[in-house]
């Protein structure tokens, strides 16, 4: 299983040597919004003239002159919040820093107004309102910048958690496959060893058959691909059944009932063979009578689901005992489906004592 690395969500707001700061989306938004605000101020101060059909562009320039320094100073809040985030400063200390910065900004912004308007002789109340306005403007922009950074941090944490979960799932899936492969190899070799005692020529044929099966397993491992087509998986199952037929002879009868339009559907490698192996182990090995093994596939095109069923006419079992059984094959496949499809796939066991054993696997197939 693989995934594509996603860009760091904070890259949108980070200044770096490759992309100038003023070209980043955050700065473009800030410059655009502040420019619109200044133009609005320039229009408001000449509202009476506009009502009379007069427009003075100089007042727009004056608005830029009086508010431009404030806009530059307020832009420094962004790197300030980034500096505090990088150092992980506590909330109380952040509040103190913002408070000091807000007072300094209000004083500097008001000093510009005083110098431009020669308003040092104005009454104290004339100075109070612009100072309060500057403090509120700082608080508003600081809140916006801090919220943007907090949201970006939350998205980064969510992304990191998702990637960690993906790594965990990939690791567990790899561990489950590593359990299945030795399990398959051991059981198949055990069957070939048993065959050598009765029919050495058939055992030699079985070894050649086994080499083809081993190549399938090694190819999927080497390619680091967990999904294979249904046709490829069924070809592997046919090789396995041909090998087992050398040992079981006429006792093993196999029926195939396959939907011809689902060969390209993808499914986890080694997901059908363990089901077939389970039937042979419990329905054929302990008994000398002939038995029937049936493999079915159905495509529910309306719901986009593939139904795979492996059933036998053996002695069957109690479903509760099957769930609690220590066997590896069924438990491993069930867990692989849970991890690989996140609830979109399922495995159902249908069996009763004396009524055979059936396992149905349902998974997505568009």
Secondary structure as a PSIPRED ss2 file (coil, helix, strand):
# PSIPRED VFORMAT (PSIPRED V4.0)

   1 X C   1.000  0.000  0.000
   2 X C   1.000  0.000  0.000
   3 X C   1.000  0.000  0.000
   4 X C   1.000  0.000  0.000
   5 X C   1.000  0.000  0.000
   6 X C   1.000  0.000  0.000
   7 X C   1.000  0.000  0.000
   8 X C   1.000  0.000  0.000
   9 X H   0.000  1.000  0.000
  10 X H   0.000  1.000  0.000
  11 X H   0.000  1.000  0.000
  12 X H   0.000  1.000  0.000
  13 X H   0.000  1.000  0.000
  14 X C   1.000  0.000  0.000
  15 X C   1.000  0.000  0.000
  16 X C   1.000  0.000  0.000
  17 X C   1.000  0.000  0.000
  18 X C   1.000  0.000  0.000
  19 X C   1.000  0.000  0.000
  20 X C   1.000  0.000  0.000
  21 X H   0.000  1.000  0.000
  22 X H   0.000  1.000  0.000
  23 X H   0.000  1.000  0.000
  24 X C   1.000  0.000  0.000
  25 X H   0.000  1.000  0.000
  26 X H   0.000  1.000  0.000
  27 X H   0.000  1.000  0.000
  28 X H   0.000  1.000  0.000
  29 X H   0.000  1.000  0.000
  30 X H   0.000  1.000  0.000
  31 X H   0.000  1.000  0.000
  32 X H   0.000  1.000  0.000
  33 X H   0.000  1.000  0.000
  34 X H   0.000  1.000  0.000
  35 X H   0.000  1.000  0.000
  36 X H   0.000  1.000  0.000
  37 X H   0.000  1.000  0.000
  38 X H   0.000  1.000  0.000
  39 X H   0.000  1.000  0.000
  40 X H   0.000  1.000  0.000
  41 X H   0.000  1.000  0.000
  42 X H   0.000  1.000  0.000
  43 X H   0.000  1.000  0.000
  44 X H   0.000  1.000  0.000
  45 X C   1.000  0.000  0.000
  46 X C   1.000  0.000  0.000
  47 X H   0.000  1.000  0.000
  48 X H   0.000  1.000  0.000
  49 X H   0.000  1.000  0.000
  50 X H   0.000  1.000  0.000
  51 X H   0.000  1.000  0.000
  52 X C   1.000  0.000  0.000
  53 X C   1.000  0.000  0.000
  54 X C   1.000  0.000  0.000
  55 X C   1.000  0.000  0.000
  56 X C   1.000  0.000  0.000
  57 X H   0.000  1.000  0.000
  58 X H   0.000  1.000  0.000
  59 X H   0.000  1.000  0.000
  60 X H   0.000  1.000  0.000
  61 X H   0.000  1.000  0.000
  62 X H   0.000  1.000  0.000
  63 X H   0.000  1.000  0.000
  64 X H   0.000  1.000  0.000
  65 X H   0.000  1.000  0.000
  66 X H   0.000  1.000  0.000
  67 X H   0.000  1.000  0.000
  68 X H   0.000  1.000  0.000
  69 X H   0.000  1.000  0.000
  70 X H   0.000  1.000  0.000
  71 X H   0.000  1.000  0.000
  72 X H   0.000  1.000  0.000
  73 X H   0.000  1.000  0.000
  74 X H   0.000  1.000  0.000
  75 X H   0.000  1.000  0.000
  76 X H   0.000  1.000  0.000
  77 X H   0.000  1.000  0.000
  78 X H   0.000  1.000  0.000
  79 X H   0.000  1.000  0.000
  80 X H   0.000  1.000  0.000
  81 X H   0.000  1.000  0.000
  82 X H   0.000  1.000  0.000
  83 X H   0.000  1.000  0.000
  84 X H   0.000  1.000  0.000
  85 X H   0.000  1.000  0.000
  86 X H   0.000  1.000  0.000
  87 X H   0.000  1.000  0.000
  88 X C   1.000  0.000  0.000
  89 X C   1.000  0.000  0.000
  90 X C   1.000  0.000  0.000
  91 X H   0.000  1.000  0.000
  92 X H   0.000  1.000  0.000
  93 X H   0.000  1.000  0.000
  94 X H   0.000  1.000  0.000
  95 X H   0.000  1.000  0.000
  96 X H   0.000  1.000  0.000
  97 X H   0.000  1.000  0.000
  98 X H   0.000  1.000  0.000
  99 X H   0.000  1.000  0.000
 100 X H   0.000  1.000  0.000
 101 X H   0.000  1.000  0.000
 102 X H   0.000  1.000  0.000
 103 X H   0.000  1.000  0.000
 104 X H   0.000  1.000  0.000
 105 X H   0.000  1.000  0.000
 106 X H   0.000  1.000  0.000
 107 X H   0.000  1.000  0.000
 108 X H   0.000  1.000  0.000
 109 X H   0.000  1.000  0.000
 110 X H   0.000  1.000  0.000
 111 X H   0.000  1.000  0.000
 112 X H   0.000  1.000  0.000
 113 X H   0.000  1.000  0.000
 114 X H   0.000  1.000  0.000
 115 X H   0.000  1.000  0.000
 116 X H   0.000  1.000  0.000
 117 X H   0.000  1.000  0.000
 118 X C   1.000  0.000  0.000
 119 X C   1.000  0.000  0.000
 120 X C   1.000  0.000  0.000
 121 X C   1.000  0.000  0.000
 122 X C   1.000  0.000  0.000
 123 X C   1.000  0.000  0.000
 124 X H   0.000  1.000  0.000
 125 X H   0.000  1.000  0.000
 126 X H   0.000  1.000  0.000
 127 X H   0.000  1.000  0.000
 128 X H   0.000  1.000  0.000
 129 X H   0.000  1.000  0.000
 130 X H   0.000  1.000  0.000
 131 X H   0.000  1.000  0.000
 132 X H   0.000  1.000  0.000
 133 X H   0.000  1.000  0.000
 134 X H   0.000  1.000  0.000
 135 X H   0.000  1.000  0.000
 136 X H   0.000  1.000  0.000
 137 X H   0.000  1.000  0.000
 138 X H   0.000  1.000  0.000
 139 X H   0.000  1.000  0.000
 140 X H   0.000  1.000  0.000
 141 X H   0.000  1.000  0.000
 142 X H   0.000  1.000  0.000
 143 X H   0.000  1.000  0.000
 144 X H   0.000  1.000  0.000
 145 X H   0.000  1.000  0.000
 146 X H   0.000  1.000  0.000
 147 X H   0.000  1.000  0.000
 148 X H   0.000  1.000  0.000
 149 X H   0.000  1.000  0.000
 150 X H   0.000  1.000  0.000
 151 X H   0.000  1.000  0.000
 152 X H   0.000  1.000  0.000
 153 X H   0.000  1.000  0.000
 154 X H   0.000  1.000  0.000
 155 X H   0.000  1.000  0.000
 156 X H   0.000  1.000  0.000
 157 X H   0.000  1.000  0.000
 158 X H   0.000  1.000  0.000
 159 X H   0.000  1.000  0.000
 160 X H   0.000  1.000  0.000
 161 X H   0.000  1.000  0.000
 162 X H   0.000  1.000  0.000
 163 X H   0.000  1.000  0.000
 164 X H   0.000  1.000  0.000
 165 X H   0.000  1.000  0.000
 166 X H   0.000  1.000  0.000
 167 X H   0.000  1.000  0.000
 168 X H   0.000  1.000  0.000
 169 X H   0.000  1.000  0.000
 170 X H   0.000  1.000  0.000
 171 X H   0.000  1.000  0.000
 172 X H   0.000  1.000  0.000
 173 X H   0.000  1.000  0.000
 174 X H   0.000  1.000  0.000
 175 X H   0.000  1.000  0.000
 176 X H   0.000  1.000  0.000
 177 X H   0.000  1.000  0.000
 178 X H   0.000  1.000  0.000
 179 X H   0.000  1.000  0.000
 180 X H   0.000  1.000  0.000
 181 X H   0.000  1.000  0.000
 182 X H   0.000  1.000  0.000
 183 X H   0.000  1.000  0.000
 184 X H   0.000  1.000  0.000
 185 X H   0.000  1.000  0.000
 186 X H   0.000  1.000  0.000
 187 X H   0.000  1.000  0.000
 188 X H   0.000  1.000  0.000
 189 X H   0.000  1.000  0.000
 190 X H   0.000  1.000  0.000
 191 X H   0.000  1.000  0.000
 192 X H   0.000  1.000  0.000
 193 X H   0.000  1.000  0.000
 194 X H   0.000  1.000  0.000
 195 X H   0.000  1.000  0.000
 196 X H   0.000  1.000  0.000
 197 X C   1.000  0.000  0.000
 198 X C   1.000  0.000  0.000
 199 X C   1.000  0.000  0.000
 200 X H   0.000  1.000  0.000
 201 X H   0.000  1.000  0.000
 202 X H   0.000  1.000  0.000
 203 X H   0.000  1.000  0.000
 204 X H   0.000  1.000  0.000
 205 X H   0.000  1.000  0.000
 206 X H   0.000  1.000  0.000
 207 X H   0.000  1.000  0.000
 208 X H   0.000  1.000  0.000
 209 X H   0.000  1.000  0.000
 210 X H   0.000  1.000  0.000
 211 X H   0.000  1.000  0.000
 212 X H   0.000  1.000  0.000
 213 X H   0.000  1.000  0.000
 214 X H   0.000  1.000  0.000
 215 X H   0.000  1.000  0.000
 216 X H   0.000  1.000  0.000
 217 X H   0.000  1.000  0.000
 218 X H   0.000  1.000  0.000
 219 X H   0.000  1.000  0.000
 220 X H   0.000  1.000  0.000
 221 X H   0.000  1.000  0.000
 222 X H   0.000  1.000  0.000
 223 X C   1.000  0.000  0.000
 224 X C   1.000  0.000  0.000
 225 X C   1.000  0.000  0.000
 226 X C   1.000  0.000  0.000
 227 X E   0.000  0.000  1.000
 228 X E   0.000  0.000  1.000
 229 X E   0.000  0.000  1.000
 230 X H   0.000  1.000  0.000
 231 X H   0.000  1.000  0.000
 232 X H   0.000  1.000  0.000
 233 X H   0.000  1.000  0.000
 234 X H   0.000  1.000  0.000
 235 X H   0.000  1.000  0.000
 236 X H   0.000  1.000  0.000
 237 X H   0.000  1.000  0.000
 238 X H   0.000  1.000  0.000
 239 X H   0.000  1.000  0.000
 240 X H   0.000  1.000  0.000
 241 X H   0.000  1.000  0.000
 242 X H   0.000  1.000  0.000
 243 X H   0.000  1.000  0.000
 244 X H   0.000  1.000  0.000
 245 X H   0.000  1.000  0.000
 246 X H   0.000  1.000  0.000
 247 X H   0.000  1.000  0.000
 248 X H   0.000  1.000  0.000
 249 X H   0.000  1.000  0.000
 250 X H   0.000  1.000  0.000
 251 X H   0.000  1.000  0.000
 252 X E   0.000  0.000  1.000
 253 X E   0.000  0.000  1.000
 254 X E   0.000  0.000  1.000
 255 X E   0.000  0.000  1.000
 256 X E   0.000  0.000  1.000
 257 X E   0.000  0.000  1.000
 258 X C   1.000  0.000  0.000
 259 X C   1.000  0.000  0.000
 260 X C   1.000  0.000  0.000
 261 X C   1.000  0.000  0.000
 262 X C   1.000  0.000  0.000
 263 X C   1.000  0.000  0.000
 264 X C   1.000  0.000  0.000
 265 X C   1.000  0.000  0.000
 266 X E   0.000  0.000  1.000
 267 X E   0.000  0.000  1.000
 268 X E   0.000  0.000  1.000
 269 X C   1.000  0.000  0.000
 270 X C   1.000  0.000  0.000
 271 X C   1.000  0.000  0.000
 272 X C   1.000  0.000  0.000
 273 X H   0.000  1.000  0.000
 274 X H   0.000  1.000  0.000
 275 X H   0.000  1.000  0.000
 276 X H   0.000  1.000  0.000
 277 X H   0.000  1.000  0.000
 278 X H   0.000  1.000  0.000
 279 X H   0.000  1.000  0.000
 280 X H   0.000  1.000  0.000
 281 X H   0.000  1.000  0.000
 282 X H   0.000  1.000  0.000
 283 X H   0.000  1.000  0.000
 284 X H   0.000  1.000  0.000
 285 X C   1.000  0.000  0.000
 286 X C   1.000  0.000  0.000
 287 X C   1.000  0.000  0.000
 288 X C   1.000  0.000  0.000
 289 X C   1.000  0.000  0.000
 290 X C   1.000  0.000  0.000
 291 X E   0.000  0.000  1.000
 292 X E   0.000  0.000  1.000
 293 X E   0.000  0.000  1.000
 294 X E   0.000  0.000  1.000
 295 X E   0.000  0.000  1.000
 296 X E   0.000  0.000  1.000
 297 X E   0.000  0.000  1.000
 298 X E   0.000  0.000  1.000
 299 X E   0.000  0.000  1.000
 300 X E   0.000  0.000  1.000
 301 X C   1.000  0.000  0.000
 302 X C   1.000  0.000  0.000
 303 X C   1.000  0.000  0.000
 304 X C   1.000  0.000  0.000
 305 X E   0.000  0.000  1.000
 306 X E   0.000  0.000  1.000
 307 X E   0.000  0.000  1.000
 308 X E   0.000  0.000  1.000
 309 X E   0.000  0.000  1.000
 310 X E   0.000  0.000  1.000
 311 X E   0.000  0.000  1.000
 312 X E   0.000  0.000  1.000
 313 X C   1.000  0.000  0.000
 314 X C   1.000  0.000  0.000
 315 X C   1.000  0.000  0.000
 316 X C   1.000  0.000  0.000
 317 X C   1.000  0.000  0.000
 318 X C   1.000  0.000  0.000
 319 X H   0.000  1.000  0.000
 320 X H   0.000  1.000  0.000
 321 X H   0.000  1.000  0.000
 322 X H   0.000  1.000  0.000
 323 X H   0.000  1.000  0.000
 324 X H   0.000  1.000  0.000
 325 X C   1.000  0.000  0.000
 326 X C   1.000  0.000  0.000
 327 X C   1.000  0.000  0.000
 328 X C   1.000  0.000  0.000
 329 X H   0.000  1.000  0.000
 330 X H   0.000  1.000  0.000
 331 X H   0.000  1.000  0.000
 332 X H   0.000  1.000  0.000
 333 X H   0.000  1.000  0.000
 334 X H   0.000  1.000  0.000
 335 X H   0.000  1.000  0.000
 336 X H   0.000  1.000  0.000
 337 X H   0.000  1.000  0.000
 338 X H   0.000  1.000  0.000
 339 X H   0.000  1.000  0.000
 340 X H   0.000  1.000  0.000
 341 X H   0.000  1.000  0.000
 342 X C   1.000  0.000  0.000
 343 X C   1.000  0.000  0.000
 344 X C   1.000  0.000  0.000
 345 X C   1.000  0.000  0.000
 346 X E   0.000  0.000  1.000
 347 X E   0.000  0.000  1.000
 348 X E   0.000  0.000  1.000
 349 X E   0.000  0.000  1.000
 350 X E   0.000  0.000  1.000
 351 X E   0.000  0.000  1.000
 352 X C   1.000  0.000  0.000
 353 X C   1.000  0.000  0.000
 354 X C   1.000  0.000  0.000
 355 X C   1.000  0.000  0.000
 356 X C   1.000  0.000  0.000
 357 X E   0.000  0.000  1.000
 358 X E   0.000  0.000  1.000
 359 X E   0.000  0.000  1.000
 360 X E   0.000  0.000  1.000
 361 X E   0.000  0.000  1.000
 362 X E   0.000  0.000  1.000
 363 X E   0.000  0.000  1.000
 364 X E   0.000  0.000  1.000
 365 X C   1.000  0.000  0.000
 366 X C   1.000  0.000  0.000
